Amino acid sequence: MNRNLIFTRNEYQQRVRKTKEMMDKGGMEMLLIMDPANMNYLTGYDGWSFYVHQGVIVSLDAKYPLWFGREQDSNGARLTTWLPDDCIYGYPDEYVQSRYTHTMRWVADMLRGQGLEKKRFGLEMDGYWFNARMYVTLLEELPQAALMDGTNLVNWVKTVKSRAEIAYMKQAAQICEQVMQIAIDEIEVGVWEKDVAARVSAAQIAGTAEFGGSSPAIFPIMPSAERTSTAHLTFDPDRQYQRNDVVLLELSGARYHYHAPLSRTVYLGDPPEDLQKTADGVVSGLQQTLKFIEPGVTAEEVEECWRNAIAHTGLVKPSRVGYSYGLNYVPDWGEHTVSLRPGDKSILEPGMTLHFMPGIWLETYGFECSEPLLITDNGCEKFIDFPQKLFVK
Amino acid sequence: MNRNLIFTRNEYQQRVRKTKEMMDKGGMEMLLIMDPANMNYLTGYDGWSFYVHQGVIVSLDAKYPLWFGREQDSNGARLTTWLPDDCIYGYPDEYVQSRYTHTMRWVADMLRGQGLEKKRFGLEMDGYWFNARMYVTLLEELPQAALMDGTNLVNWVKTVKSRAEIAYMKQAAQICEQVMQIAIDEIEVGVWEKDVAARVSAAQIAGTAEFGGSSPAIFPIMPSAERTSTAHLTFDPDRQYQRNDVVLLELSGARYHYHAPLSRTVYLGDPPEDLQKTADGVVSGLQQTLKFIEPGVTAEEVEECWRNAIAHTGLVKPSRVGYSYGLNYVPDWGEHTVSLRPGDKSILEPGMTLHFMPGIWLETYGFECSEPLLITDNGCEKFIDFPQKLFVK
């Protein structure tokens, strides 16, 4: 079969080497990776098959990672990964959502068959894709193995991007810029919210004249009116925009699952004074913080800078003010590594990509104005150049 | 705040009663529900906040379920659920993706505060949303509780739909019919795959003139050519359709997260004989099986009927031939209860909804032709009336 790789083999090999370095530091001989973005990162695998159990196993001693998944998806691995065919294992369909057996029994059988049942074995314990039953089954099936916590190990490797990755993220940013412009242009009193959401979804996929997009890891977050008083609601499918609506837009472009998220806020009418004041305070704090961000500062120092910058406004943001993001599938484009909040000692370095997201949700409505950022050699660079303000229409 | 409920309070209460009945049969005093579709089913909660830890706890002794989630999402619970405000608990942001503490510590604290730390406590052990770290943390924090497996308990309650649910599923079916027609109309030699995918995504959201759609739980699955030899790839963002392409379409409409999935296959050109033969065999087997389906037969008998119906064609489908579906969020619209495959003893009953999905993936391409079905009092009813054939263009 033809392999459709979006990075060089050398780049994939380098990612595996870095993963092994981290495993070695943590005393892990093997690592089970079930997060689809991490699977994609190390092997290229790309399919919506993660609703059944599947994974990649990296062993310090093995040249290639090993892919396993449902037999009917194994051709997908042959088409999308750089792995040799003999590193691709399909399990029979009887393991799918079975009440009698479990995929982790099949995994344990496979490991025993390869003499790997006594290894020190890292697991993505606190990830989305490694559930409690999987863990209990491996405990039972591999009593001689040392099961260890490998949560976010690959996520940390992923956190610093290569040039090739940044190039895709810049394409995602071009898509996002178009998407946001369409949303702001289309939102008008009397327009159906669903129709704007439909235009947004189409633009996310259609991309630009030069390249296509992919479905982002989070659906279009675009609540209106009272629904903006909280963080993660979306459009009302049966409502038209009304005069004096606040509309929050948290939208992303994605290219090969590399993201570029952006938030902006629209007001239909004359904005109330406290909303405009909130907007001005947030934008000013955002701009000051962007000047502060550079390699060598810590995540918590960025949050402190932001907090000081808005102190005079009386605004308080009790939630984190940003996070690392990049290559992801549902349900999140965040990487779960660097968080801009008190206590996070992560030192920023060139190639990291952060979504600086100072969203404020008040009792009756909210305001958001965010920036996706690339840490450069001497500061930071916005992926998207989009006006920072409350959009009044 | 205004509550926006899409079902009556009585219907939600009935769902909770049925859940408690199942818990009681299983000897569970409490049930922790972290699956967002199950949370929605019992409380109405609807937001893209499931990328952080959140859940609903049903106690046999409590009148209302209890919702917990991130503090910034708690207004979302106040807006979308039928729960009284004092049943909605927000946890501080420091618990989000923390390396120092864990949301399950917060949950355990809350349960201790209510004197519930010694209960028999059901957990969705094999679900997507209850991970290994959550389980280990609860084991540590609640040593006097009896932790039990409550996997799919609510899913089984959900499997039989109410009239109101079926009404939404019929709306989803109307959306799906439009979506499929658009896809088939737009696919032509020379058209960009991404542009058809964009039209599909827009139609899924825009819905009909009467009502809007919601983002389906699975992105548009629409691979072409060699990518159809496996189950879960999608469009190539940088490719135009070519002559002699097979295009598989597995697309859904969704209304308030109630689905109606449908699969069809398009061929651009004169189809090869074996593809047409496969198509004819599958469609004939599908039609025979639909006549067989009625209340009282078991899931495995349906599969057996299908297997016998296609035996003369030489086709073999080693994977299950359908499954229960309905209310879902990413990553799956299936309910993980009834599977049409050998060994599944589930007896079909009126109100169940099945996606009969006889997809065949051969070495170089595949064929799919599926039907979403409602089990009625004396047979089954297709949700969508769409031609069953290989679409040749």
Interface residues (C-beta under 8 A of the other chain):
Chain A: M1 N2 N4 D46 G47 W48 S49 F50 Y51 R70 E71 Q72 D73 S74 N75 G76 L79 T80 P92 D93 E94 V96 Q97 Y100 H102 L123 M125 D126 G127 Y128 W129 F130 N131 A132 R133 M134 Y135 V136 D149 T151 W192 E193 K194 D195 A197 A198 R199 S201 A202 A203 Q204 I205 A206 G207 F211 G212 G213 S214 S215 I218 F219 P220 I221 E226 R227 S229 T230 A231 H232 L233 T234 F235 D236 P237 D238 R255 Y256 P318 S319 R320 V330 P331 D332 G334 H336 S339 R341 G343 W361
Chain B: M1 N2 N4 D46 G47 W48 S49 F50 Y51 R70 E71 Q72 D73 S74 N75 G76 L79 T80 P92 D93 E94 V96 Q97 Y100 H102 L123 M125 D126 G127 Y128 W129 F130 N131 A132 R133 M134 Y135 V136 D149 T151 W192 E193 K194 D195 A197 A198 R199 S201 A202 A203 Q204 I205 A206 G207 F211 G212 G213 S214 S215 I218 F219 P220 I221 E226 R227 S229 T230 A231 H232 L233 T234 F235 D236 P237 D238 R255 Y256 P318 S319 R320 V330 P331 D332 G334 H336 S339 R341 G343 W361
